[in-house]
Amino acid sequence: MMMMIGLYNYWVVMVLMMIGLYIVIAHGNLIKKIVGLNIFQTSVFIFYISLAKVEGGTAPILAEGINLYSNPLPHVLILTAIVVGISTTALGLALVVRIKEAYGTMEEEDIQKKDNQEC
């Protein structure tokens, strides 16, 4: 039981991942799908940061008496992924705005029906 409590961050990752996946699959609204993808993406960020944690590790600065260092590379990669995620979200929202202007709706089923009527 104590081991499960100690790994609570992995439980948080799994819960967020499943919530995000459920939102993407279950909802037809494009804005809700983007929010679901962002929740899923946040769970991946938390997962990578959790893996990068070194118990007792310090910043990689050479000093006397320090033998265990923490690798900063995963944290830097997550910062880059956050920037890419924000820009991808902005692009997705811009596309949703254009779809709303073109079709008059943001619901996936209504968009597919209008596309099938044009054919």
Secondary structure, DSSP 8 states (H G I E B T S, - for coil): -HHHHHTHHHHHHHHHHHHHHHHHHH--BHHHHHHHHHHHHHHHHHHHHHHH--TT-B-S---TT---B---HHHHHHHHHHHHHHHHHHHHHHHHHHHHHHHS--BHHHHHHHHHHH-
